[in-house]
């Protein structure tokens, strides 16, 4: 974990209320893995007071670059969307426990909802180096919200789009699209997901009896980002009847969905 200044190289609008931010910081770029996140101070003054967490969407270690993708949600992200090339951002990271892909696996499936697709883009790039097949399912509410995910992925990653308003790709929920492919014979050996909690809950239910390895990255509001404030709890099963609360920032954000109390 580093506390450092990252240089803004480019801010780009990807879709309605959605932006990408390209940063330069050699140590962050070389030390970040899929599933890690940055905790960024978005302003120089007292407001906004708290840092904002952002999943890392990709890195170029040789160049010292890393990228985040975010949606406008309030004052903090609005300030960040107005950053200019050359600005320096106060960053804490890389934070969290990332994805842990299996060894000797041939088919990996990734499901992303909205900007929850960001850490999966990073993961898909790494998986494509060692997998025969990487399949990404990407869902948004409206076509206007669609990020051009193909621009962040290497050739060969299969992209399946679902829009709830029917304006592009499959008309409906991304989980329904994925279910239809399972019914047609898709047999993933591992599943990764990130997005709205109801979406991930549906995916977990879909695989409950299949015994497929799954890892989900959870999006929660955070204060400290390092586990000190206990402000981002998630309930996890322990044994047959007990549960404990774990911190998304420190113990996650990636968890085994079979253990999550939905």
N, C-alpha and C positions, 0 to 999 in steps of 0.2 A: 504494500500500500504506500502510495506516494502523495504528498501534498506538493503540487507544482503548478506552474503556469503553462497553459497550452495556447498556442497561437491560432487564431481563426484564419483559415485559408479561404474558405468559401461558404456562403450561406445560400441555399437554393430552395425555392418553393417547389415541392413535388406534386402536391394536390391541394385541394381546398383545405386551408388551415393546417397543412402538414409541410414540414421543412426538413432538410438534411443540413448537417453542419460538419464540415471537414476541418479537423484540427491537426496541428503538428506538435508532437511531443514524443521524442524518441523513446523514453523509458515507458511511457504508457502504451505506446504502440507495440513494443516488444514484449511487455509483460501481460497484456490482456488476452484472455481466452474467451471463446463463445460462452455466453451466460453471465459474464462479468458486467458491471455497470460503473458509471462515473457519477460522483456527487459533485455538482457544479454550483458555484456561487454565481448567480446571474447578474448581480448588480454590485456596484462599488459602495453604495450607501447602506444605511440600516434597513432599508426595505427594497426587495423582499428579504426578510431576516434569515430564513432557512434556505439551505442548499436544495437543489432539485436533482432527483436521481434520473439517469438516462441509460438505457441499455446500449451497449456498444454494438453497432451494426456491421462493423468490419474494420480491419486494420491492414496497413501496408508497412510491416516492420522495417523493411529495407529503406523506405523513404521517411519513416517516422511519422506516418499519417494514421489517423483513426477517425471514424465517422459515427455520428449518432443521427437518429431520425426521431422526430418528435412532433406531436400535435399541439396546437394552441389550446391550453386549458385554463389559463389565468394570467395574472400579471407577470409571473416569472418567465413562462414560456414566450409571452409576447415580447418581453425585453430581449430574450435570447434570439428571437426571430429577426430582430433589428441589429444584431451584431454585424460588424464590418470587418473585412479582411484587414489583418494586422492587429485587431483587438486581442488582448490577452485575458484568458479566462482562468480563474482560480479553480483547480480541479483536485478532487480527492479520489484516488483510485489506483489500479482497478480494485473494485470491491466485490464481495460476495463469492459464493461457490458456484461454479459454472456447470455446464453440461459434461457428462462423462460417457461418451459413446462406447459401445461394446467393441471388443476385438472380434475379428473374424465374422463380420456381419456383412451381408450382401445388399439388403434392401432397408433403407431408412425412410420413414415418413415424418414430415413436419407439418403442423397445422398452426397457422397464425391468423389472428383476428385483429383487424385495424393496425395500429402502430405496434401491436404485439408481435408483428412479423419481424421487427428489427433484429432481435438477437438470433432469430432463426436464419436470417440472411448470412450472418457471420458463420453460424454453425454449418449451413449448407455448403458454403465455400470450402470449409475444412473437410466435411464428409465426402465431397465429390472427389477428393484426392485419394480416398481409400475405399470407396464403395462402388459396386457395380451400378447401383440405381439409387438416386435420391429424388424423392417425390415431395413437392411442396404444395400444400393446399392453403390458399390465401383468400380470406373473406372480408368484405366490407359491407356497410349498410347501403351506400350509394356509390354509383360509378364515379362520381365526382371526388370521392375520397380515395380512389385507387392510386397506390404508389406504383411507379414503374419498376417493379421488383426485378424484372429481367436485367435492368441496368446494373444491379448489384450482385448478380450471380454469374458463375462461369457457365459455358456451354455444357449442355447435357443434363442440367437439373430440370426435371419435369415440373411445370407450373400449371396448377389448376385453380382457376379463379371462380369465386362465387360472389354475386352481388344480391343483396336482399331485395333491391328494387328492380332487379331483372335487366339492368342496363348494360350488363357485360358478363360473359361467361355463363355459368350455371345460375339460374334464377332461384334463389333461396339461400338457406343457411349453408355455410361451408361444411358443417358437420353432416348435413344431409347429402351433400356432394360426396364426401368421403365415404359415407355409409354405402352409397350406391356403388362405389368402386370396390368396396369390400365384398358386396354381394356378387360382383362380377368376377371375383377371384383374386383381388389384391391380397397379398399375405406379407405384411411388413414384419420385420424381425425386431424393430425398435421404433418407438413413437416419441416425438418431441412436440411440445405445444407451448404457446404463449398467447395470451389475449384476454378478453373478458372472462370473468370467472364462470358465468353460465355456459359459455362455449366449452371451456375446459372440463366442466363437470359432465357435459354431454359426451365428450370424448372419453373420459374416464369410465362412464357407464357403458359405452360401446365396447370397451375392451375388458370389462370386469371379469369375464369368464374365459378370456383367451390366453391369459398368462404371458402377455407380451411385455417386454421391458418398456417402461414409460418414464419420461422425465418432463415435468412441466415447470415453466418459469412463471412465477407469480408477480403481478404488478400491484404494489401497495404504496400508499402515501408513507413517506419516511421523514423523520426529523434529523437524527444524527447520522444515519447511514452506516454506523459501525457497531450497533448492538447495545449501546449504552443506555438509551432512553426507553427501550422496550415498547416503542410506539407503533410497531408494524407486526403484530402477532398473527400467527396462523395456528389453528388447532390440528394436532397430529396424533394419530392413534399409537398407543403403546400397549403391546400385548392384546388380549382379547377384549378388555373392557375399559382400560385406563386411557387417558389422553393427557398430553402436555401441550403447552404453547411454545412455539419456536419463533424466532425472529427472522422475518423475510430477508432483512438486510445482511445479517451475520450468518445465520444458519442456511439461508437460501441464497438467491431467490429461487433456485431450482430444487424441487422436491419430488419425491416419489408419490404420484397421485393415489396409489393404492393405500397410502398411509394418511391421506388428508381427510379430515372431517368436513364433508361438503355441506 
